[in-house]
Amino acid sequence: SVVAALTTGLSDDDSQVRLHAAEGLSRGAGTAASALSALAQRLGDGDAQVRRSAAVALGSIAPEVPSLPPIVVASLNVSLKDSDFKVRVASAKTLVGLARAAGGSVTNLMDGLKDEHPDLRAWCAVALGAMGAAAKAAVPALTELTKDADSFVSARARKALEQIQSAPGP
């Protein structure tokens, strides 16, 4: 199948093949659930473009899968600390869609609220807000973030606080 071939491509020695395999799986979303573990492993790839594409592909596929392999959220948590900020942002965006399974990501997302890049701070706030009551520990950090100099970031922090505070308890 196409998904099997693309999944095999994720392990190729050539980073361009791995990149295109991840991008192809991203476009095949619902049909590529079997590739989740392989994509999660690519979050540790030596090529930042491959890591970013793997995070984007996980964001396209994983929210539709009822039972995620534990490696998916665990790998995304590690990617929140990636050396490439685009990988960090893609990982945070993916965790927004996985809020139901990402309760263990609260601490890592809170760390992302302090990142130098405003896009990452904003997306970490959005992900925490999507978690609702599971992210109550982030309320003090999000409250501080409402004072961020970047208006997009501070707005996302306010919205996240609203979502967390209005969510029913766990």
Accessible surface in RSA format (square Angstrom, percent):
REM  Atomic radii and reference values for relative SASA: ProtOr
REM  Chains: A
REM  Algorithm: Lee & Richards
REM  Probe-radius: 1.40
REM  Slices: 20
REM RES _ NUM      All-atoms   Total-Side   Main-Chain    Non-polar    All polar
REM                ABS   REL    ABS   REL    ABS   REL    ABS   REL    ABS   REL
RES SER A   1   117.37  99.2  52.30  69.8  65.07 149.9  64.09 136.5  53.28  74.6
RES VAL A   2   111.98  73.7 105.92  95.9   6.07  14.6 109.15  94.8   2.83   7.7
RES VAL A   3    23.18  15.3  22.99  20.8   0.19   0.5  22.99  20.0   0.19   0.5
RES ALA A   4    55.42  51.0  47.08  72.7   8.34  19.0  53.93  75.9   1.49   3.9
RES ALA A   5    67.44  62.0  50.27  77.6  17.17  39.1  58.74  82.7   8.70  23.0
RES LEU A   6    44.39  24.7  43.59  31.2   0.81   2.0  44.39  31.2   0.00   0.0
RES THR A   7    33.69  24.0  31.70  32.1   1.99   4.7  30.79  41.4   2.89   4.4
RES THR A   8   101.99  72.5  91.28  92.5  10.71  25.5  72.78  97.8  29.21  44.2
RES GLY A   9    11.56  14.3   0.00   N/A  11.56  14.3  11.52  31.6   0.04   0.1
RES LEU A  10     1.24   0.7   1.24   0.9   0.00   0.0   1.24   0.9   0.00   0.0
RES SER A  11    86.43  73.0  62.86  83.9  23.57  54.3  35.28  75.1  51.15  71.7
RES ASP A  12    58.06  40.7  47.25  47.0  10.81  25.6   9.42  22.2  48.64  48.5
RES ASP A  13   146.54 102.6 117.71 117.2  28.83  68.2  41.36  97.3 105.18 104.9
RES ASP A  14    71.45  50.0  63.23  62.9   8.22  19.4  25.89  60.9  45.56  45.4
RES SER A  15    30.71  25.9  26.82  35.8   3.89   9.0   8.56  18.2  22.14  31.0
RES GLN A  16    84.93  47.5  84.93  62.1   0.00   0.0  45.09  96.0  39.85  30.2
RES VAL A  17    61.66  40.6  57.93  52.4   3.72   9.0  60.86  52.9   0.80   2.2
RES ARG A  18    27.19  11.4  27.19  13.9   0.00   0.0   2.22   3.0  24.97  15.1
RES LEU A  19    15.58   8.7  15.58  11.1   0.00   0.0  15.58  10.9   0.00   0.0
RES HIS A  20   103.74  56.7  99.38  69.1   4.36  11.2  74.20  76.5  29.55  34.4
RES ALA A  21     4.30   4.0   2.55   3.9   1.75   4.0   3.56   5.0   0.73   1.9
RES ALA A  22     0.00   0.0   0.00   0.0   0.00   0.0   0.00   0.0   0.00   0.0
RES GLU A  23    54.69  31.4  52.50  39.7   2.20   5.2  17.45  33.8  37.24  30.4
RES GLY A  24    15.91  19.6   0.00   N/A  15.91  19.6  10.51  28.8   5.40  12.1
RES LEU A  25     0.86   0.5   0.37   0.3   0.49   1.2   0.86   0.6   0.00   0.0
RES SER A  26    20.15  17.0  14.74  19.7   5.40  12.5   4.78  10.2  15.37  21.5
RES ARG A  27   185.07  77.7 148.99  76.0  36.07  85.9  78.41 107.2 106.66  64.6
RES GLY A  28    29.80  36.8   0.00   N/A  29.80  36.8  27.05  74.2   2.75   6.2
RES ALA A  29    29.87  27.5  29.87  46.1   0.00   0.0  29.87  42.1   0.00   0.0
RES GLY A  30    57.50  70.9   0.00   N/A  57.50  70.9  30.19  82.8  27.31  61.2
RES THR A  31   103.80  73.8  81.32  82.4  22.48  53.6  83.68 112.4  20.12  30.4
RES ALA A  32     0.00   0.0   0.00   0.0   0.00   0.0   0.00   0.0   0.00   0.0
RES ALA A  33    41.52  38.2  33.21  51.2   8.31  18.9  33.48  47.2   8.04  21.3
RES SER A  34    98.56  83.3  59.61  79.6  38.95  89.7  60.33 128.5  38.24  53.6
RES ALA A  35     0.00   0.0   0.00   0.0   0.00   0.0   0.00   0.0   0.00   0.0
RES LEU A  36     2.30   1.3   2.18   1.6   0.12   0.3   2.18   1.5   0.12   0.3
RES SER A  37    45.25  38.2  44.20  59.0   1.05   2.4  29.46  62.7  15.79  22.1
RES ALA A  38    21.85  20.1  17.68  27.3   4.17   9.5  19.14  27.0   2.71   7.2
RES LEU A  39     0.00   0.0   0.00   0.0   0.00   0.0   0.00   0.0   0.00   0.0
RES ALA A  40     1.72   1.6   0.00   0.0   1.72   3.9   0.00   0.0   1.72   4.6
RES GLN A  41   108.39  60.6  93.26  68.2  15.13  36.0  25.15  53.5  83.24  63.1
RES ARG A  42    53.64  22.5  53.64  27.3   0.00   0.0   0.00   0.0  53.64  32.5
RES LEU A  43     8.53   4.8   2.60   1.9   5.94  14.9   2.64   1.9   5.89  15.8
RES GLY A  44    68.90  85.0   0.00   N/A  68.90  85.0  36.27  99.5  32.63  73.1
RES ASP A  45     7.87   5.5   0.91   0.9   6.96  16.5   4.42  10.4   3.45   3.4
RES GLY A  46    80.50  99.3   0.00   N/A  80.50  99.3  42.75 117.3  37.75  84.5
RES ASP A  47    36.05  25.3  29.59  29.5   6.46  15.3  13.61  32.0  22.44  22.4
RES ALA A  48    31.28  28.8  25.34  39.1   5.94  13.5  25.55  36.0   5.73  15.2
RES GLN A  49    85.32  47.7  84.51  61.8   0.81   1.9  20.80  44.3  64.51  48.9
RES VAL A  50     0.34   0.2   0.34   0.3   0.00   0.0   0.34   0.3   0.00   0.0
RES ARG A  51    25.86  10.9  25.86  13.2   0.00   0.0   5.99   8.2  19.87  12.0
RES ARG A  52    76.72  32.2  76.72  39.1   0.00   0.0  12.59  17.2  64.14  38.9
RES SER A  53     8.60   7.3   5.42   7.2   3.18   7.3   3.31   7.1   5.29   7.4
RES ALA A  54     0.00   0.0   0.00   0.0   0.00   0.0   0.00   0.0   0.00   0.0
RES ALA A  55     0.00   0.0   0.00   0.0   0.00   0.0   0.00   0.0   0.00   0.0
RES VAL A  56    74.64  49.1  69.03  62.5   5.62  13.5  73.04  63.5   1.60   4.3
RES ALA A  57     0.00   0.0   0.00   0.0   0.00   0.0   0.00   0.0   0.00   0.0
RES LEU A  58     0.00   0.0   0.00   0.0   0.00   0.0   0.00   0.0   0.00   0.0
RES GLY A  59    25.83  31.9   0.00   N/A  25.83  31.9  10.94  30.0  14.89  33.4
RES SER A  60    42.59  36.0  24.24  32.4  18.35  42.3  15.27  32.5  27.32  38.3
RES ILE A  61     0.64   0.4   0.52   0.4   0.12   0.3   0.52   0.4   0.12   0.3
RES ALA A  62     0.00   0.0   0.00   0.0   0.00   0.0   0.00   0.0   0.00   0.0
RES PRO A  63    42.45  30.9  23.56  21.5  18.89  68.7  23.63  19.5  18.82 117.0
RES GLU A  64   126.94  72.9  99.84  75.5  27.10  64.5  29.92  57.9  97.02  79.2
RES VAL A  65    19.38  12.8  18.28  16.5   1.10   2.7  19.38  16.8   0.00   0.0
RES PRO A  66   126.65  92.3  94.83  86.4  31.83 115.7 105.58  87.2  21.07 131.0
RES SER A  67    93.45  79.0  75.77 101.1  17.68  40.7  44.15  94.0  49.31  69.1
RES LEU A  68    24.90  13.9   4.28   3.1  20.62  51.8   4.55   3.2  20.35  54.8
RES PRO A  69    40.27  29.4  33.18  30.2   7.10  25.8  39.55  32.7   0.72   4.5
RES PRO A  70   118.85  86.6 105.27  96.0  13.57  49.3 116.24  96.0   2.60  16.2
RES ILE A  71    60.09  34.2  54.19  40.4   5.90  14.2  58.21  41.9   1.88   5.1
RES VAL A  72     0.00   0.0   0.00   0.0   0.00   0.0   0.00   0.0   0.00   0.0
RES VAL A  73    19.93  13.1  19.93  18.0   0.00   0.0  19.93  17.3   0.00   0.0
RES ALA A  74    54.41  50.0  47.44  73.2   6.97  15.9  52.17  73.5   2.24   5.9
RES SER A  75    18.25  15.4  13.38  17.9   4.87  11.2   7.46  15.9  10.79  15.1
RES LEU A  76     0.00   0.0   0.00   0.0   0.00   0.0   0.00   0.0   0.00   0.0
RES ASN A  77    19.75  13.6  18.63  18.0   1.12   2.7   7.25  17.5  12.50  12.1
RES VAL A  78   111.75  73.5 105.68  95.7   6.07  14.6 109.45  95.1   2.31   6.3
RES SER A  79     2.89   2.4   1.01   1.3   1.88   4.3   1.88   4.0   1.01   1.4
RES LEU A  80     6.86   3.8   0.70   0.5   6.15  15.5   0.70   0.5   6.15  16.6
RES LYS A  81   122.19  59.6  93.35  57.3  28.84  68.7  82.69  74.4  39.51  42.1
RES ASP A  82    20.45  14.3  10.84  10.8   9.61  22.7   8.47  19.9  11.98  12.0
RES SER A  83   109.31  92.4  69.63  92.9  39.67  91.4  57.74 122.9  51.57  72.2
RES ASP A  84    43.73  30.6  37.33  37.2   6.40  15.1  10.88  25.6  32.85  32.8
RES PHE A  85    61.70  30.9  57.68  35.7   4.02  10.5  57.68  35.0   4.02  11.5
RES LYS A  86   112.23  54.8 109.25  67.0   2.99   7.1  55.83  50.3  56.40  60.1
RES VAL A  87     0.30   0.2   0.30   0.3   0.00   0.0   0.30   0.3   0.00   0.0
RES ARG A  88    25.38  10.7  25.38  12.9   0.00   0.0   6.71   9.2  18.67  11.3
RES VAL A  89    15.29  10.1  15.29  13.8   0.00   0.0  15.29  13.3   0.00   0.0
RES ALA A  90     7.59   7.0   4.01   6.2   3.59   8.2   6.44   9.1   1.15   3.0
RES SER A  91     0.00   0.0   0.00   0.0   0.00   0.0   0.00   0.0   0.00   0.0
RES ALA A  92     0.00   0.0   0.00   0.0   0.00   0.0   0.00   0.0   0.00   0.0
RES LYS A  93    96.37  47.0  86.84  53.3   9.53  22.7  33.04  29.7  63.32  67.4
RES THR A  94     5.23   3.7   2.29   2.3   2.94   7.0   2.92   3.9   2.31   3.5
RES LEU A  95     0.00   0.0   0.00   0.0   0.00   0.0   0.00   0.0   0.00   0.0
RES VAL A  96    37.39  24.6  31.41  28.4   5.98  14.4  31.41  27.3   5.98  16.2
RES GLY A  97    38.59  47.6   0.00   N/A  38.59  47.6  25.18  69.1  13.41  30.0
RES LEU A  98     0.00   0.0   0.00   0.0   0.00   0.0   0.00   0.0   0.00   0.0
RES ALA A  99    18.75  17.2  11.76  18.1   7.00  15.9  12.12  17.1   6.64  17.6
RES ARG A 100   135.52  56.9  87.55  44.6  47.96 114.2  82.29 112.5  53.23  32.3
RES ALA A 101    41.60  38.2  16.44  25.4  25.16  57.2  25.43  35.8  16.17  42.8
RES ALA A 102     0.00   0.0   0.00   0.0   0.00   0.0   0.00   0.0   0.00   0.0
RES GLY A 103    37.47  46.2   0.00   N/A  37.47  46.2  21.74  59.7  15.73  35.2
RES GLY A 104    67.17  82.8   0.00   N/A  67.17  82.8  40.63 111.5  26.54  59.4
RES SER A 105     0.00   0.0   0.00   0.0   0.00   0.0   0.00   0.0   0.00   0.0
RES VAL A 106    14.80   9.7  14.63  13.2   0.17   0.4  14.63  12.7   0.17   0.5
RES THR A 107    93.66  66.6  92.71  94.0   0.95   2.3  58.01  77.9  35.66  53.9
RES ASN A 108    29.90  20.6  28.74  27.8   1.16   2.8   0.00   0.0  29.90  28.9
RES LEU A 109     0.00   0.0   0.00   0.0   0.00   0.0   0.00   0.0   0.00   0.0
RES MET A 110    46.71  24.2  46.68  30.9   0.02   0.1  44.22  37.6   2.49   3.3
RES ASP A 111    55.26  38.7  46.38  46.2   8.88  21.0  17.74  41.7  37.53  37.4
RES GLY A 112     5.42   6.7   0.00   N/A   5.42   6.7   5.12  14.1   0.30   0.7
RES LEU A 113     6.56   3.7   3.08   2.2   3.49   8.8   3.08   2.2   3.49   9.4
RES LYS A 114   158.79  77.5 127.05  78.0  31.74  75.6  92.14  82.9  66.65  71.0
RES ASP A 115    28.45  19.9  18.31  18.2  10.14  24.0   9.43  22.2  19.01  19.0
RES GLU A 116   144.40  82.9 114.40  86.5  30.01  71.4  43.87  84.9 100.54  82.1
RES HIS A 117    51.97  28.4  51.95  36.1   0.03   0.1  28.59  29.5  23.39  27.2
RES PRO A 118    51.92  37.8  51.69  47.1   0.23   0.8  51.92  42.9   0.00   0.0
RES ASP A 119    72.67  50.9  72.39  72.1   0.28   0.7   6.57  15.5  66.10  65.9
RES LEU A 120     0.70   0.4   0.70   0.5   0.00   0.0   0.70   0.5   0.00   0.0
RES ARG A 121    32.73  13.7  32.73  16.7   0.00   0.0   8.38  11.4  24.35  14.8
RES ALA A 122     0.40   0.4   0.40   0.6   0.00   0.0   0.40   0.6   0.00   0.0
RES TRP A 123    72.05  28.9  72.05  34.9   0.00   0.0  62.08  33.1   9.97  16.2
RES CYS A 124     0.00   0.0   0.00   0.0   0.00   0.0   0.00   0.0   0.00   0.0
RES ALA A 125     0.00   0.0   0.00   0.0   0.00   0.0   0.00   0.0   0.00   0.0
RES VAL A 126    37.58  24.7  34.78  31.5   2.80   6.8  36.99  32.1   0.60   1.6
RES ALA A 127     0.00   0.0   0.00   0.0   0.00   0.0   0.00   0.0   0.00   0.0
RES LEU A 128     0.00   0.0   0.00   0.0   0.00   0.0   0.00   0.0   0.00   0.0
RES GLY A 129     2.21   2.7   0.00   N/A   2.21   2.7   0.00   0.0   2.21   5.0
RES ALA A 130    42.28  38.9  15.19  23.4  27.08  61.6  20.66  29.1  21.61  57.2
RES MET A 131    16.37   8.5   0.05   0.0  16.32  38.9   2.54   2.2  13.83  18.3
RES GLY A 132     9.76  12.0   0.00   N/A   9.76  12.0   9.76  26.8   0.00   0.0
RES ALA A 133    10.90  10.0   3.82   5.9   7.08  16.1   3.82   5.4   7.08  18.7
RES ALA A 134    58.35  53.6  32.06  49.5  26.29  59.8  39.60  55.8  18.75  49.7
RES ALA A 135     0.00   0.0   0.00   0.0   0.00   0.0   0.00   0.0   0.00   0.0
RES LYS A 136    96.54  47.1  89.44  54.9   7.10  16.9  72.46  65.2  24.08  25.6
RES ALA A 137    70.23  64.6  47.88  73.9  22.35  50.8  60.26  84.9   9.96  26.4
RES ALA A 138     0.00   0.0   0.00   0.0   0.00   0.0   0.00   0.0   0.00   0.0
RES VAL A 139    34.31  22.6  34.31  31.1   0.00   0.0  34.31  29.8   0.00   0.0
RES PRO A 140    96.85  70.6  83.83  76.4  13.02  47.3  90.76  74.9   6.09  37.8
RES ALA A 141    28.92  26.6  16.68  25.7  12.24  27.8  24.78  34.9   4.14  11.0
RES LEU A 142     0.00   0.0   0.00   0.0   0.00   0.0   0.00   0.0   0.00   0.0
RES THR A 143    63.84  45.4  63.84  64.7   0.00   0.0  56.92  76.5   6.91  10.5
RES GLU A 144   108.51  62.3 104.49  79.1   4.02   9.6  48.90  94.6  59.61  48.7
RES LEU A 145    14.40   8.0  11.89   8.5   2.50   6.3  14.33  10.1   0.07   0.2
RES THR A 146    32.80  23.3  21.93  22.2  10.87  25.9   9.73  13.1  23.08  34.9
RES LYS A 147   147.05  71.7 115.42  70.8  31.63  75.3  85.93  77.3  61.12  65.1
RES ASP A 148    31.95  22.4  12.78  12.7  19.17  45.3  10.20  24.0  21.75  21.7
RES ALA A 149   113.05 103.9  68.66 106.0  44.39 101.0  79.83 112.4  33.22  88.0
RES ASP A 150    47.68  33.4  39.23  39.0   8.45  20.0  15.39  36.2  32.29  32.2
RES SER A 151    90.08  76.1  81.55 108.8   8.52  19.6  49.26 104.9  40.82  57.2
RES PHE A 152    98.29  49.2  93.27  57.8   5.02  13.1  98.09  59.5   0.20   0.6
RES VAL A 153     0.00   0.0   0.00   0.0   0.00   0.0   0.00   0.0   0.00   0.0
RES SER A 154     8.60   7.3   8.60  11.5   0.00   0.0   1.55   3.3   7.06   9.9
RES ALA A 155    29.87  27.5  25.95  40.0   3.92   8.9  26.63  37.5   3.24   8.6
RES ARG A 156    68.11  28.6  67.14  34.2   0.97   2.3   8.29  11.3  59.82  36.3
RES ALA A 157     0.00   0.0   0.00   0.0   0.00   0.0   0.00   0.0   0.00   0.0
RES ARG A 158   115.62  48.5 113.76  58.0   1.86   4.4  52.24  71.4  63.38  38.4
RES LYS A 159   107.79  52.6 106.41  65.3   1.38   3.3  58.10  52.3  49.69  52.9
RES ALA A 160     0.22   0.2   0.00   0.0   0.22   0.5   0.00   0.0   0.22   0.6
RES LEU A 161    19.33  10.8  19.33  13.8   0.00   0.0  19.33  13.6   0.00   0.0
RES GLU A 162   105.44  60.5  99.63  75.4   5.81  13.8  45.74  88.5  59.70  48.7
RES GLN A 163    65.55  36.7  58.84  43.0   6.71  16.0  19.93  42.4  45.61  34.6
RES ILE A 164     0.00   0.0   0.00   0.0   0.00   0.0   0.00   0.0   0.00   0.0
RES GLN A 165   109.58  61.3  84.31  61.6  25.26  60.2  31.00  66.0  78.58  59.6
RES SER A 166    93.93  79.4  59.03  78.8  34.89  80.4  51.08 108.8  42.85  60.0
RES ALA A 167    25.02  23.0  11.02  17.0  13.99  31.8  15.47  21.8   9.54  25.3
RES PRO A 168   118.56  86.4 100.59  91.7  17.97  65.3 112.53  92.9   6.03  37.4
RES GLY A 169    55.11  68.0   0.00   N/A  55.11  68.0  23.08  63.3  32.03  71.7
RES PRO A 170   157.34 114.7  83.13  75.8  74.21 269.7 121.11 100.0  36.22 225.1
END  Absolute sums over single chains surface
CHAIN  1 A     7784.9       5986.5       1798.4       4626.6       3158.3
END  Absolute sums over all chains
TOTAL          7784.9       5986.5       1798.4       4626.6       3158.3
